[in-house]
């Protein structure tokens, strides 16, 4: 990966990582974020914006959870991928993944498997790896009106976008 001045997924001009692979490269060309501690069973949402600048038939950009076990063995769990057989506008690659039972730390990992003669040019932007909150933070029936004082819950005390049609 190199870093070039480009227009990002939000239309801003800035430096972005670009996977620019020469035709003699083989193996995986990848970009991985810094590792973080993982808890088995937790669910993470992984997301990245990507743009194919030079098409390569039959090639894909893969989004994975890259993780280590307690013995420091490297592993990965596939999340999603993007076809690189044609140039594209910015495309969001995303998905959720459950942390495996033996994982202790990990990160977001993007890679393109290559063979001799392949040439790939891909820009990436807005890489995210976020733990998904458990939906049962407050158990059903644990808050009732007799436990709330008058004016304890008002619109100014509710953060924007925290209550949506999904919660009602």
PEWOLIN-V834629 format. One record per pair of residues at least 4 apart in sequence whose ideal C-beta (glycine too) atoms are under 6 Angstrom apart, sorted by the first residue. I is the first residue (numbers start at 1). GAP is how many residues later the second one is. Records with the same first field share a line. If there is no record, write none. Layout:
I: GAP + GAP
This chain:
1: 16 + 18 + 30
2: 16 + 18
3: 12 + 14
4: 14
5: 10
6: 10 + 117
7: 6
8: 4 + 6 + 8 + 117
9: 40 + 81 + 116 + 117
16: 107 + 109
17: 14 + 107
18: 105
19: 10 + 101 + 103
20: 101
21: 4 + 8 + 99
23: 94 + 96
25: 89
26: 88 + 90
28: 83 + 85
29: 83 + 85
30: 81
31: 79
32: 34 + 75 + 77
33: 74 + 75
35: 70 + 72
37: 68
38: 61 + 65 + 67 + 68
40: 59 + 61
42: 57 + 89
43: 53 + 55 + 89
44: 53 + 85 + 87
45: 51 + 85 + 87
46: 17 + 33 + 62 + 83
47: 47 + 81
48: 15 + 45 + 76 + 79
49: 41 + 43 + 76 + 77
50: 11 + 32 + 41 + 43 + 72 + 74
51: 39 + 72
52: 32 + 35 + 36 + 70
53: 68
54: 67
55: 30 + 31 + 32
56: 28 + 62 + 64
57: 28
59: 25 + 61
60: 21 + 23 + 24
61: 21 + 23 + 51 + 61
62: 19 + 49
63: 16 + 17 + 30 + 47
64: 12 + 14 + 15 + 45
65: 12 + 32 + 41
66: 10 + 40 + 41 + 43
67: 8 + 36 + 39
68: 4 + 36 + 37
69: 4 + 33
70: 34
76: 33
77: 20
79: 16 + 18
80: 13 + 15
82: 9 + 11
99: 4
108: 19 + 21
112: 8
114: 4
138: 4
143: 4
148: 4
158: 4
163: 4
